């Protein structure tokens, strides 16, 4: 049972290098350079270095974005030089005057030619440099899919959603734009598993994920936050527009008939909405405000949309 379904308290880039993936592979002696994050908040992220120059840093204008306070805004640059059409390009990493410097294989460097398997330390993050062929890239793409996408709902996992939300909020601050957040929770979902079976429950989660994706993906990013909870964010969207979109999600799920073998049922969803900058200026506060609004939707009857308001700061937290 979701914590929200507990009874509430009554008091309550541009230029390409000279190679393509099709030109690489076994027998060519030529690979595409890439970086794989081994440690840090972006762990598991892989960046294929297809441009002539690639910058690494803490802000979104960098081709390699690292969410790490010890990383400078523009920390380092990698220059890719195709010196021989039959060989992998030479890659040189250069420190751009960063505060904490760069380390390659635990040695502090200003500029160095990268070799296969080198470990690059930037802040608290560690990246591995590799040359890959098309087989490697396909394998890494499949691994990335397993890490980033929830297998049941086909939405982003919580970890991946959190990274994308942090990036989007950083961009919204830089552009002085609004960004809205939905916290969504299926109503009385425990009864679905209790009265039917988990296969029916899995079908419901899968189809709800599809509805959220269809309605929200054209303008935002959505993820499964855990159990029957879902979350979305929407760049450049006011609270008024977000509320209208949340109503569209709510109605789409309310009107959908879920069918599994001989079982037919309807499900409803409750949604809480918060918006930057009025409800907070960091991911945690915006999620919390949307979560409180979701709790208010549960408390006042479920199957409804509630927006974050200043008075909700005094509501008991849903976990209580």
N, C-alpha and C positions, 0 to 999 in steps of 0.2 A: 504493500500500500504506500502510495506517495505520502510524504510528510504533509503535503498541502491538503490531502483528503482526510486528515485527522480532524475530528470535531474541534472547531475553534473554541477558545476560551469564551465563556459567556460574558466576560467583562472586556471584553475586548475592542628593344634597343636597336637597335638600328643598324650600324655597319657590321656585316658578317665577316668572319675570317674566311680563308680560302679553302675551307673544307666543309663537308657535310657528313651527316651520319651514314649516308649511302656509300661514301667513299672510304669508310673504315671497315675493319673487320679482320677475321683471321686471314693471314697471308699478306696483308697490305703493309704490316709493320707500322701502322698509323692509327693513333687513337685520339679520341676527343677528350680534352682535359676537363676535369670536374672536381668539385669540392663536396665532401660529405661531412656533416656536422656530427662529431663523435661525442661531444660533451657540451652542455649548455642548454638554455631554454629551447633552442631550435634543434635539439637532437633529432637525428633522422632525416633532416632536410638535406636535399642534394641540389647543388647548383651546377648546371652544365655551362662551361665557359665557352660560349660561341662568339662573343664579341672580341674586338681587338684589344679593348681595355675594359677591365671590370673593377669596380670599387667595392670595398667592404667597409661597413660602418653601421652606426646605430640608428640612422634615419632612412626613410623610405626612398630617397633619391639614389641610394646605393643599389647596385645590382644584387649584392649579397647583403641582406639585412640581418643583423644579429641583435636580438633583444638582450642586451647585457650592459648594465650601467658602467662597467669598466672599459667598454668599447667607445672610442671617440666617434663623433658624428661622421667624419670621413677618416677612417683609420688607416687603410692600406689600399694599394692598387696592384692589380696583376696585369701585366702586359703580355699579350699572346703574340708571338712572332712565328709565322710560317716560313721557315728558312729552307725547307726541302719538301717538295710535293710528295715524296715517298715516305717521309718520316713525320712523327708527331711534332706539333709545334713546340717551340721553346717558350716556357712561361717564367716570367720574372716577377717576384713580389717585392714591392717597395713600400717602406713605411712613409706615411704622409705627415710626419711630424706629430704622431699620436702621443697622448699623455702616457700611456702604459707600454707602448712599443709592441713589437711583434717578435715571436719566438718560432724558430723552425727547428724541430727536433731538440727542444729545450735550450737552444742557443739564441741569444738575443741578436737580431740582425737588422740592418737598415735596408739592404737590398741583396737578393740572392736568387739564383736560378733554381726553380723547384724540380725535384726528382720524384719519380713514382714512389708513392707511399709516405712522402714527407708529412709530418704532423705539424700543423700551423697553430700556434697558440696566440689568441687575440682576446684580451681580457680574461674572463673565466671560461671562454669557449675554446674548443679544440676542433680543428677541421683537418681531414685527411685529403691530400692531393693525389689524384689518380688519373691515368689515361684509360679510357674505356672504349670498347668497340660496341657495335649495335646489340650484341647478345648481352653484354654487361648492362647497357642502358635499359634494355627491355626488362631484365631481371630487377634492376633498381626501381624501375617504374612500378612493377608489380608489388614490390615490398612497400614502396611509398603508398600505394593504394591500400594495402592492408593496414598500415599505420594510421592513415589519415581519414579513411572512410569507414563508418559504422556499417558492418555487413548486413544488418537487418533493415535499417531505415534508409541506407544509401546517403545519409547526411554526413557532415563532418563529425569526427569524434570530438569530445570535449577539449582535449589537448590542442588539436588543430584549430578548432574554433577560437579558443582563447588566444592563440598566436595571431590569427587573422584579425580578431577584434582589436587586439592591442595595436597592430599595425594601422588599422583603419582609424582608430581613435587618434593616433599620432598624426595621421594625415589630416583628419578633421580639425585638429587644433591648429595645424599649420595653415590651413586654408580658411580658418574661422567659419567652419560650416557645422551645422547640426548633425547629430547621428542618433538614431533611436534604437532601442533594444526591446525585444519581446522575451519574456519568460512564459513558457506554456506548459500546461500540465493536464493530462487527460483526467476526466472526472470519473470517480468510482471504478478505476481500472482494476482494482483487486477483485471486484465482483466478476469481471470477465474471466479471470483465471480460476476463481473459485467455482463458478457456476457452469463453466464449459471446460476448457483445457488449455494448456499452454500453447498448443498449436494455433488455437483461435486467437489467443493473446498476441502471438508472434505475427499473425496475419494483420491484426489491427495496427500494431506498431509499424509494420512494413507499409501499409496503405496510408496511415497518417503521415509517415515520412514522405511518401509520394505527393500527398496533397500539399504539405508545407513547402516542399521543393517546387512544385508547380506554381503556387501562389507567390512565394517569397523570392525565389532565385532570380527572377528577372531584375530585381532591384536591391537584393541583399544577399546575405550569407547565413546559412542555417546549420545547426548541429543538434545532435542528440546529447543532452546534458547528463543523462543517466536514467535508467528505468523508463518511466513514461513521461519524463520531462524533456522539453525541447527549447531551443533558444535561437534567436535570430538577431542580426543587426542590420541597419539600413543607413548607409551614408547619405548625407544631404536630405534627410527626411525630418520634417517637423513633427511635433507630438500630435497635432491635429491630423496630419496625413497618416501617421503611424497608427493612430486609433482606427481610422477608416480601414486601413489594410488589415489590422488585427480582426476587425469585424468580418472582413471577407474570409479570413482563415477560419474563424469560428463558425460562420455559416456554412462554409464548404464541408467542414467535418460533421457538423450537425445534420446536414442533408444527405450525407454519404451512407449508403447501405453496405455494411460489412457482411460478406457471405463466405462461409467456410463449410463445405459439405451441406449438411441439413440445417446449419445454424445461420440465422440472419439476425443482425442486431445493429442498433444505432449507438453511437458514442458521442459525447460532447467534450469540449475542451474549455479551460479557463485560461485567460491571458492577462499578464501584467505588462505595462509599457512604461519605460523611462526614456529620457532624452538628455543628451549632452547639448549645452553646458548647464542647463537649469537644475538637473538632478545629480550632478557630480562631474568630476573631471578625470576619473580614472576608471578602469574596467571594473574593479571590485565594487565601487560605490554605485555605478550604473546598474550592474547586475543585482546588487542588493536592493536598490530602489524598485527595479522591475519585479523582483521577488516579493517584496512587500506588497506591491500592487496586485500581484498574482494571489497572494494570501487574502487580500481584501476581496478579490473576485470569488474565492472559495467561501469566505466568511459570509458573504452577502447572497449566496444562492447558487454559485457555480454556473457554468455555461454562459460566461459573460466576460467582457473586457473592462479592466479598470486601469486608469492611468496613475502614475506616481504623482503625489501631491505632498506639499510640505507637512501637512497634518499627519501623514503616514509615518513620519519619523517616530511617533509615539506609539505605533502599533507594536504589539508583542511580535517577536521574531517567529516565523513559522515553525522553527524547531522547538519552540517552548510549548 
